[in-house]
Amino acid sequence: MSLRSRFALAFAAVGAVVATVVGVLSYQAASDRVLAEIDRSLRSATQTLARAREQGQESALDDAVGQAPDLFPGPDRPGPGDEDEPRPVLQAVSPDGTPTWLGGPSVSLPVSDITRALAASGEAGQSDTAEIVVDGHTYRRLATALGGDRGALQVAVQVDQTHYVLGGMAREIAAVSGAVMLVAAGAGRLLAGRITRRLARLTEVAEEVSADGRVAFDGAGLVGGRDEVGRLSASFSRMLGRIVAARESQERLVHDAAHELRTPLTSLLTNATVLRRATELSPDARDRLLDDVEGETRELGHLVDELVELALDRGRAEAEEPVALAEVARRSARRVYRRTGRLVHVDADNSVVHGRPQGLERAVGNLLENAAKFDPDGSDPIEVRIHRGEVTVSDRGPGIGADDIGRVFDRFYRADTARGLPGSGLGLAIVSDVAETHGGTVFAAARSGGGTSIGFTVDGSRLLPGAVADPDSGSAACFGMPPG
């Protein structure tokens, strides 16, 4: 069953329940009011009849007979009982249960056991009300005890018209309830159509995505509105935007990776072909060939590691915690010294940020290794400066051309001056990714006196309060310098 049909059924059910409850309460209230009016008239006739019998006044007896109750307020409706005026039937019951007709229509009212008990031993004023059927007509009968040995009085009036009117009211209420149910179902279906039209649009887009994994998305909201459906659409639109961006990034990564992997694989294939004639090569040629194979294999492994790092996005899944940037820089400096033998001078304040420690350490390490790669023969230490969440790494290498500064953080991009150097072109892309996850940016510029200054920032809101009490506080040390 569709959501639209469910809405229609729900509205119909609610409308039916409400109409039924209101109808039943209305019918019960009208019925109670009519019967209460009849009972009041019967009591009044009984009192008049009792006084007439005590005083022996025939005129008073006629008054009791003439007190016909208003069986239904308002204009009369044609039906059973309209042939004659509904005058009360008056009857006396002796203590032994013998009935005596006193006035009104010539109808013999049956004497029930309760009436006999009231006539024989009932206290004055005790009464019993019941509906009885006599000669095919329904009467409402009031039996009242006179007390002592005086017996009881029975006063009854025909209520066929009352039942007919109340039955017509019940049928009208049922018809109105049915109409309300139909109207509610129609309104529910119409309203559900307006609501589900937008949900149907979202469903179509979701089915397109699930069918082929692609969706044409322009960044705008799929459906409008400020209600829950509108908010769902906005969230769905943002999700689709991220899916589209992630897919485009994935496709770029695959294409770029295929391009970058082709070069070392081609070189390895060429070297493997040459190795088939290894016996024909001189020892020096074989050594150079093996060194080349080893270097290409190492570079290929490094490229695969960085591709896995980017594809799995491990840094984003890492839990965040307070991280002292100075300590991150020191660990990275020691590791770079062990790998390359280059000294690293760290000048850091007491910046502590809320971030991902492994991601930040990888970003700083990539910057240092990049600086060491472009300045392999330099004698001056690589410089790292940390100030209020900003990390800057400076070297004395050949520098970056003006045309390359804007692209050095792109994946697999390598400047002309770096094409002969080892590397995959992913190190600075990982730095950019780490900065982005921490709400910061990356930057690169030519250094005064030659070389490059390159680094990243962390969003200021991640800098823990009180972590940098004094901008000039901190420490400076050169890692890799022999003691003394």
C-alpha positions as CSV (number, residue, x, y, z in Angstrom):
1,M,0.0,0.0,0.0
2,S,1.3,3.4,-1.0
3,L,1.9,6.1,1.6
4,R,-0.8,8.2,-0.1
5,S,-3.4,5.4,0.4
6,R,-2.3,5.0,4.0
7,F,-2.8,8.7,4.6
8,A,-6.3,8.5,3.1
9,L,-7.2,5.5,5.3
10,A,-5.9,7.1,8.4
11,F,-7.9,10.3,7.7
12,A,-11.0,8.2,7.0
13,A,-10.5,6.2,10.2
14,V,-10.0,9.4,12.3
15,G,-13.0,11.1,10.7
16,A,-15.2,8.0,11.2
17,V,-14.2,7.7,14.9
18,V,-14.8,11.3,15.6
19,A,-18.1,11.4,13.8
20,T,-19.3,8.2,15.5
21,V,-18.3,9.4,19.0
22,V,-20.0,12.8,18.4
23,G,-23.1,11.1,16.9
24,V,-23.4,8.6,19.8
25,L,-23.1,11.3,22.4
26,S,-25.6,13.5,20.5
27,Y,-28.1,10.7,20.2
28,Q,-27.7,9.7,23.9
29,A,-28.2,13.3,25.0
30,A,-31.3,13.7,22.8
31,S,-32.7,10.4,24.0
32,D,-32.1,11.2,27.6
33,R,-33.7,14.6,27.3
34,V,-36.9,13.2,25.6
35,L,-37.3,10.3,28.1
36,A,-36.7,12.7,31.0
37,E,-39.5,14.9,29.6
38,I,-41.8,11.9,29.4
39,D,-41.0,10.8,32.9
40,R,-41.6,14.3,34.2
41,S,-45.0,14.4,32.6
42,L,-45.9,10.9,34.0
43,R,-44.9,12.0,37.5
44,S,-47.0,15.2,37.2
45,A,-50.0,13.1,36.0
46,T,-49.5,10.7,38.9
47,Q,-49.5,13.5,41.4
48,T,-52.7,15.0,39.9
49,L,-54.4,11.6,39.9
50,A,-53.4,10.9,43.5
51,R,-54.9,14.3,44.6
52,A,-58.0,13.7,42.6
53,R,-58.6,10.3,44.2
54,E,-58.1,11.7,47.7
55,Q,-60.5,14.6,47.1
56,G,-62.9,12.7,44.8
57,Q,-62.8,15.5,42.2
58,E,-63.7,14.3,38.7
59,S,-62.3,17.5,37.1
60,A,-58.9,16.9,38.6
61,L,-59.0,13.4,37.1
62,D,-59.7,14.9,33.7
63,D,-56.8,17.2,34.2
64,A,-54.5,14.2,34.8
65,V,-55.8,12.5,31.7
66,G,-55.2,15.7,29.7
67,Q,-51.5,16.1,30.7
68,A,-50.0,14.7,27.6
69,P,-46.2,14.9,27.6
70,D,-44.2,16.5,24.8
71,L,-42.7,13.4,23.3
72,F,-40.1,15.2,21.2
73,P,-39.3,18.9,21.3
74,G,-39.8,20.8,18.0
75,P,-42.1,20.2,15.1
76,D,-43.9,16.8,14.9
77,R,-42.7,14.3,12.4
78,P,-45.1,11.8,10.8
79,G,-44.9,8.3,12.1
80,P,-46.5,5.7,14.3
81,G,-48.6,7.2,17.2
82,D,-49.7,10.3,15.2
83,E,-53.3,9.0,14.8
84,D,-54.4,10.2,18.3
85,E,-53.0,12.5,20.8
86,P,-50.7,10.6,23.2
87,R,-52.8,10.9,26.3
88,P,-51.8,9.1,29.5
89,V,-53.5,5.8,30.5
90,L,-54.5,6.0,34.2
91,Q,-54.8,2.8,36.3
92,A,-55.1,2.0,40.0
93,V,-53.7,-1.3,41.4
94,S,-55.2,-2.6,44.7
95,P,-53.0,-4.2,47.3
96,D,-53.9,-7.6,46.1
97,G,-52.7,-6.7,42.5
98,T,-56.1,-6.1,40.9
99,P,-56.0,-3.4,38.2
100,T,-58.7,-0.8,37.8
101,W,-58.9,1.6,34.8
102,L,-59.4,5.2,35.8
103,G,-59.1,7.2,32.6
104,G,-57.3,7.9,29.3
105,P,-57.2,5.5,26.4
106,S,-59.0,2.2,27.0
107,V,-55.8,0.1,27.4
108,S,-55.3,-2.6,30.0
109,L,-51.9,-2.2,31.4
110,P,-50.3,-5.4,32.7
111,V,-49.4,-5.6,36.4
112,S,-45.8,-6.7,36.8
113,D,-44.3,-8.3,39.9
114,I,-42.6,-5.0,40.8
115,T,-45.9,-3.2,40.6
116,R,-47.6,-5.8,42.8
117,A,-44.9,-5.4,45.4
118,L,-45.3,-1.6,45.3
119,A,-49.1,-1.9,45.7
120,A,-48.9,-4.4,48.6
121,S,-46.0,-3.1,50.7
122,G,-44.4,-0.2,49.1
123,E,-43.8,3.1,50.9
124,A,-45.6,6.2,49.7
125,G,-43.7,7.7,46.8
126,Q,-41.7,4.6,45.7
127,S,-41.8,4.2,42.0
128,D,-40.7,2.1,39.1
129,T,-40.3,3.1,35.4
130,A,-40.3,0.6,32.5
131,E,-41.3,0.3,28.9
132,I,-44.0,-2.3,28.1
133,V,-45.6,-3.5,24.9
134,V,-49.4,-3.6,24.8
135,D,-51.4,-4.6,21.6
136,G,-48.3,-4.0,19.5
137,H,-47.6,-0.5,20.8
138,T,-44.8,0.5,23.2
139,Y,-45.7,2.4,26.4
140,R,-43.6,4.0,29.0
141,R,-45.1,3.2,32.3
142,L,-44.6,4.7,35.8
143,A,-45.8,2.7,38.8
144,T,-46.0,4.7,42.1
145,A,-46.8,3.3,45.6
146,L,-49.5,5.2,47.6
147,G,-48.4,3.7,50.9
148,G,-50.5,1.9,53.6
149,D,-53.3,-0.2,52.2
150,R,-54.1,2.2,49.4
151,G,-52.2,0.2,46.6
152,A,-50.5,1.9,43.7
153,L,-51.1,4.0,40.6
154,Q,-49.9,3.2,37.1
155,V,-49.6,6.0,34.5
156,A,-48.4,5.1,31.0
157,V,-48.1,6.9,27.6
158,Q,-47.5,5.5,24.2
159,V,-44.0,6.2,22.9
160,D,-44.1,4.8,19.4
161,Q,-43.6,8.3,17.9
162,T,-40.7,8.9,20.2
163,H,-38.9,5.7,19.1
164,Y,-39.6,6.5,15.5
165,V,-38.1,10.0,15.8
166,L,-35.1,8.7,17.8
167,G,-34.6,6.0,15.2
168,G,-34.6,8.5,12.4
169,M,-32.1,10.6,14.3
170,A,-29.8,7.5,14.6
171,R,-30.1,6.9,10.9
172,E,-29.3,10.5,10.1
173,I,-26.3,10.4,12.4
174,A,-25.0,7.2,10.7
175,A,-25.4,8.9,7.3
176,V,-23.6,12.0,8.4
177,S,-20.8,9.8,9.9
178,G,-20.4,8.0,6.6
179,A,-20.3,11.3,4.7
180,V,-17.7,12.6,7.1
181,M,-15.6,9.5,6.6
182,L,-15.8,9.9,2.8
183,V,-14.9,13.6,3.0
184,A,-12.0,12.8,5.4
185,A,-10.7,10.1,3.1
186,G,-10.8,12.5,0.1
187,A,-9.1,15.3,2.1
188,G,-6.5,12.8,3.3
189,R,-5.8,11.6,-0.2
190,L,-5.5,15.1,-1.5
191,L,-3.3,16.2,1.4
192,A,-1.2,13.1,1.1
193,G,-0.8,13.7,-2.6
194,R,0.7,17.2,-1.9
195,I,3.0,15.8,0.8
196,T,4.1,12.6,-1.0
197,R,4.7,14.4,-4.3
198,R,8.0,15.7,-2.8
199,L,8.8,12.4,-1.2
200,A,8.2,10.7,-4.5
201,R,10.8,13.0,-6.1
202,L,13.3,12.1,-3.4
203,T,12.5,8.4,-3.9
204,E,13.1,8.7,-7.7
205,V,16.5,10.3,-7.1
206,A,17.4,7.7,-4.5
207,E,16.4,4.9,-7.0
208,E,18.5,6.5,-9.7
209,V,21.5,6.5,-7.4
210,S,20.9,2.9,-6.2
211,A,20.4,1.8,-9.8
212,D,23.7,3.0,-11.4
213,G,25.5,4.9,-8.7
214,R,25.2,8.1,-10.7
215,V,22.9,11.1,-10.3
216,A,22.7,14.4,-12.2
217,F,22.9,17.0,-9.4
218,D,23.4,20.7,-9.7
219,G,23.7,21.5,-6.0
220,A,20.2,23.0,-5.7
221,G,17.6,21.5,-3.3
222,L,15.5,18.8,-4.8
223,V,12.2,20.0,-3.3
224,G,11.3,23.1,-1.4
225,G,9.6,23.7,1.9
226,R,10.5,24.4,5.5
227,D,8.8,21.4,7.0
228,E,10.2,18.0,7.8
229,V,10.1,17.0,4.1
230,G,11.9,20.2,3.2
231,R,14.6,19.6,5.8
232,L,14.9,16.0,4.6
233,S,15.3,17.3,1.0
234,A,18.0,19.8,2.1
235,S,19.9,17.0,3.9
236,F,19.5,14.7,1.0
237,S,20.7,17.4,-1.4
238,R,23.8,17.9,0.7
239,M,24.4,14.2,0.8
240,L,24.1,13.9,-2.9
241,G,26.5,16.8,-3.3
242,R,29.1,15.0,-1.1
243,I,28.5,11.8,-3.1
244,V,29.0,13.6,-6.4
245,A,32.1,15.3,-5.1
246,A,33.5,12.1,-3.7
247,R,32.8,10.2,-6.9
248,E,34.5,12.9,-9.0
249,S,37.4,12.9,-6.6
250,Q,37.6,9.1,-6.8
251,E,37.6,9.2,-10.6
252,R,40.3,11.8,-10.6
253,L,42.3,9.7,-8.2
254,V,41.9,6.6,-10.3
255,H,42.9,8.4,-13.5
256,D,45.8,10.1,-11.9
257,A,47.0,6.9,-10.2
258,A,46.8,5.0,-13.4
259,H,48.9,7.7,-15.1
260,E,51.5,7.7,-12.3
261,L,51.6,4.0,-11.9
262,R,52.2,3.6,-15.7
263,T,55.7,5.2,-15.5
264,P,57.3,2.9,-12.9
265,L,55.6,-0.1,-14.3
266,T,56.9,0.6,-17.7
267,S,60.4,1.1,-16.3
268,L,60.1,-2.2,-14.4
269,L,58.9,-4.0,-17.5
270,T,61.8,-2.6,-19.5
271,N,64.3,-3.6,-16.9
272,A,62.7,-7.1,-16.6
273,T,63.1,-7.5,-20.4
274,V,66.8,-6.5,-20.1
275,L,67.3,-8.9,-17.2
276,R,66.5,-11.8,-19.6
277,R,70.0,-11.0,-21.1
278,A,71.7,-10.5,-17.8
279,T,74.5,-12.9,-18.7
280,E,75.4,-10.6,-21.6
281,L,75.8,-7.6,-19.4
282,S,78.9,-6.4,-17.6
283,P,78.9,-6.5,-13.8
284,D,78.6,-2.7,-13.6
285,A,75.7,-2.7,-16.0
286,R,74.0,-5.4,-14.0
287,D,74.5,-3.5,-10.8
288,R,73.1,-0.3,-12.3
289,L,70.1,-2.3,-13.7
290,L,69.4,-3.9,-10.3
291,D,69.8,-0.5,-8.5
292,D,67.3,0.9,-11.0
293,V,64.8,-2.0,-10.4
294,E,65.2,-1.6,-6.6
295,G,64.6,2.2,-6.8
296,E,61.6,1.8,-9.1
297,T,60.2,-0.9,-6.8
298,R,60.7,1.4,-3.7
299,E,59.0,4.3,-5.4
300,L,56.2,2.1,-6.5
301,G,55.6,0.9,-3.0
302,H,55.7,4.4,-1.7
303,L,53.2,5.5,-4.3
304,V,50.9,2.6,-3.4
305,D,51.1,3.5,0.3
306,E,50.1,7.1,-0.3
307,L,47.3,6.0,-2.7
308,V,45.9,3.7,0.0
309,E,46.2,6.6,2.5
310,L,44.2,8.9,0.3
311,A,41.6,6.3,-0.8
312,L,40.8,5.0,2.7
313,D,40.9,8.5,4.2
314,R,42.3,7.1,7.4
315,G,43.1,10.5,8.9
316,R,39.4,11.5,8.9
317,A,38.5,8.5,10.9
318,E,41.1,9.2,13.6
319,A,39.7,10.3,17.0
320,E,40.5,13.9,17.9
321,E,42.4,14.9,21.1
322,P,44.6,17.8,22.4
323,V,47.8,17.8,20.4
324,A,50.9,19.8,21.2
325,L,52.3,21.0,17.8
326,A,55.8,21.5,19.2
327,E,56.0,17.8,20.2
328,V,54.6,16.7,16.8
329,A,57.3,18.8,15.1
330,R,60.1,17.3,17.3
331,R,59.1,13.7,16.5
332,S,58.9,14.4,12.8
333,A,62.3,16.2,12.9
334,R,64.0,13.2,14.6
335,R,62.5,10.8,12.0
336,V,63.6,13.0,9.1
337,Y,67.1,13.2,10.5
338,R,67.2,9.4,10.8
339,R,66.1,8.9,7.2
340,T,68.0,11.7,5.5
341,G,70.7,12.9,7.9
342,R,69.4,16.5,7.6
343,L,69.4,18.8,10.6
344,V,66.0,20.3,11.5
345,H,65.7,23.5,13.6
346,V,62.3,23.7,15.4
347,D,61.1,27.1,16.7
348,A,57.7,26.5,18.4
349,D,55.4,28.2,20.8
350,N,53.1,26.3,23.2
351,S,50.3,25.9,20.6
352,V,47.9,23.0,21.6
353,V,45.1,22.2,19.1
354,H,42.2,19.9,19.2
355,G,42.9,17.6,16.3
356,R,44.1,14.2,15.0
357,P,47.6,13.5,16.2
358,Q,48.7,11.0,13.5
359,G,47.3,13.2,10.7
360,L,49.1,16.3,12.0
361,E,52.3,14.4,12.4
362,R,52.1,13.0,8.9
363,A,51.5,16.5,7.5
364,V,54.5,17.9,9.2
365,G,56.6,14.9,8.3
366,N,55.6,15.3,4.6
367,L,56.6,19.0,4.7
368,L,60.0,18.1,6.2
369,E,60.7,15.2,3.8
370,N,59.7,17.5,0.9
371,A,62.1,20.1,2.0
372,A,64.9,17.5,2.4
373,K,64.3,16.1,-1.0
374,F,64.5,19.5,-2.8
375,D,67.6,20.5,-0.8
376,P,69.6,17.3,-0.5
377,D,73.0,18.9,-0.5
378,G,72.1,21.8,1.8
379,S,74.2,22.5,4.8
380,D,71.8,24.8,6.6
381,P,69.2,23.1,8.8
382,I,65.6,22.9,7.6
383,E,63.6,25.3,9.7
384,V,60.2,24.6,11.3
385,R,58.3,27.5,12.9
386,I,55.1,27.0,14.9
387,H,53.1,30.1,15.9
388,R,49.5,30.1,17.1
389,G,48.5,26.9,15.2
390,E,50.4,27.8,12.0
391,V,53.2,25.4,10.9
392,T,55.8,26.8,8.4
393,V,58.7,24.7,7.0
394,S,61.5,26.6,5.2
395,D,64.4,25.3,3.1
396,R,67.2,26.7,0.9
397,G,66.4,24.6,-2.1
398,P,65.8,25.8,-5.7
399,G,62.5,27.3,-4.8
400,I,59.1,27.1,-6.6
401,G,58.3,28.9,-9.8
402,A,55.5,31.4,-9.8
403,D,53.5,29.2,-12.2
404,D,53.8,26.2,-9.9
405,I,52.9,27.8,-6.5
406,G,49.2,27.5,-7.1
407,R,49.4,23.9,-8.0
408,V,51.9,22.3,-5.7
409,F,49.1,20.9,-3.4
410,D,47.3,19.2,-6.3
411,R,47.5,15.4,-6.4
412,F,50.3,14.0,-8.6
413,Y,51.4,17.5,-9.6
414,R,55.1,17.8,-10.0
415,A,56.9,20.9,-11.1
416,D,59.5,20.8,-13.9
417,T,62.3,21.1,-11.3
418,A,61.0,18.0,-9.5
419,R,60.5,15.6,-12.4
420,G,64.0,14.1,-11.9
421,L,63.5,13.6,-8.2
422,P,61.9,10.6,-6.5
423,G,58.3,11.0,-5.2
424,S,54.7,10.6,-6.3
425,G,53.4,14.1,-6.0
426,L,51.0,13.1,-3.2
427,G,52.9,14.3,-0.2
428,L,51.7,17.9,-0.3
429,A,48.2,16.7,-1.4
430,I,48.0,14.8,1.9
431,V,49.1,18.0,3.8
432,S,46.3,19.9,2.1
433,D,43.8,17.1,3.1
434,V,45.0,17.2,6.8
435,A,44.7,21.0,6.8
436,E,41.2,20.8,5.4
437,T,40.0,18.3,8.0
438,H,41.2,20.7,10.7
439,G,39.4,23.7,9.2
440,G,42.7,25.3,8.0
441,T,44.4,26.2,4.7
442,V,47.8,25.5,3.0
443,F,50.2,28.1,1.7
444,A,53.5,28.2,-0.3
445,A,55.8,31.1,-1.1
446,A,59.3,31.9,-2.1
447,R,61.6,32.4,0.8
448,S,63.7,35.6,1.1
449,G,67.3,34.7,0.1
450,G,66.3,31.6,-1.9
451,G,64.3,28.5,-1.1
452,T,60.7,27.9,-0.2
453,S,58.4,28.5,2.8
454,I,55.5,26.1,2.8
455,G,53.0,25.1,5.5
456,F,49.5,24.9,6.7
457,T,47.2,26.5,9.4
458,V,44.7,25.0,11.8
459,D,41.3,26.7,12.4
460,G,41.6,29.2,15.3
461,S,38.6,27.6,17.1
462,R,40.7,24.4,17.5
463,L,43.4,26.3,19.4
464,L,42.8,25.4,23.0
465,P,42.3,28.5,25.3
466,G,45.4,29.4,27.4
467,A,47.6,27.2,25.3
468,V,49.6,30.2,24.1
469,A,49.7,32.6,27.0
470,D,52.6,34.5,25.6
471,P,53.2,34.8,21.8
472,D,56.9,34.7,22.3
473,S,56.9,31.8,24.7
474,G,58.1,28.4,23.6
475,S,61.4,26.7,22.7
476,A,63.8,26.4,19.9
477,A,66.1,23.4,19.2
478,C,68.1,21.8,16.4
479,F,67.4,18.1,16.0
480,G,70.2,15.9,14.7
481,M,73.0,18.2,16.2
482,P,75.6,16.2,18.0
483,P,75.6,16.8,21.8
484,G,77.7,19.9,22.8
